[in-house]
């Protein structure tokens, strides 16, 4: 390596290291607040139209969850399944809007 190459490499490393303070936590990725608000409103409307306002919004869209396979169907599980089917478009948009 030449002296110039070493100097450039050292400068790049210094800039990368000084990008943030040493004790500063990493910045969370930005989420589009308007998109998230629209998705949450659409999901609440769909839940209301389906009569499932008391059911918690699912955190995923998997219909056959291996974690619950073989268990007796509870009213909560049935509501979650029904919500995933009837509000699939809204749920997909909500989950996509929550992703960084």
N, C-alpha and C positions, 0 to 999 in steps of 0.2 A: 504494500500500500504506500502511496505517496503521502507526503505531509499534508498536502491539500485535501486528499480524500479523508484522512484521519480528522482533520479540522472540521470538515463538513459533517462527518458522522458524529463528532462530539457536539456540534451545534444542534443537530437534529435531536439527539438524545436530551440535551439540555432543554430544548423547547418542549418536548414531550413531557419531561419530568416536571416542568414548571406550569403545565397546563392547568393544574388545580392545586390548591393548598394541600399539604400532606394529611391534615386531619379532616378535610372536607369530605363528606360522604358523596358518593357518585350521584349525579343528577338523575332523577327518574325520567324516563322517556315521556315526551309530551303526548297527551291524548287530546284529540280534537273535541273540545267541550261541547260545541254545537251539535256535532254528529252524535255524541254520547247522549245528550239531552233528548234529541229526536228519537233515538233508538229506545231509550228508557220510556218515553211517552208512548211510543208505538207498542211496546211490550205491555205496558199497563193497560192500554186500550184493548189489546187482544185478550189479555187475562180477564178483563171486565166483560167483554163480549162472550167469552167462553164460560163465564160463571166460575172462574178459578182465581179470584182475587186473593183468597186466603192461602193459596199454594205459593211457596217460595219459588222465586225464579231459578231455574236450573243453571248450573255452572258449566254444562256441556250439552251436547246434542246426541250422545250415544243412547240408543234405545235399548240395547241389550247390554246392560252393565254387568260385567263379570263379578263385581263386588256384591251385587244383590241377586245374582242368579241362584235359583233353587230355594229362595226364601218365599214365605207366604206373602201375597200381595197385600200391602197395607193401603189404607185410604190415601196416605201421603204419597206412596209410590205410584199408585194409580193416577193421582192428580198430576204428579210430575210427568208421567208418561203421556197423559192426555195433553198436557200443556206443551210438551215437546213436539207432539204431532200437530196440534191445531195452530200453534204459534211458531212453527218452524222458521218461517222467513224472518219474523221479528226477532226471534231468539238468535238466529245466525247473525243478523245485523248488530244486535246488542253485544254479542260476544266479540265480534270483529271490532266494534268501536271501543271496547275495553282493552283490546290488545295494544301494546305500545308499538 
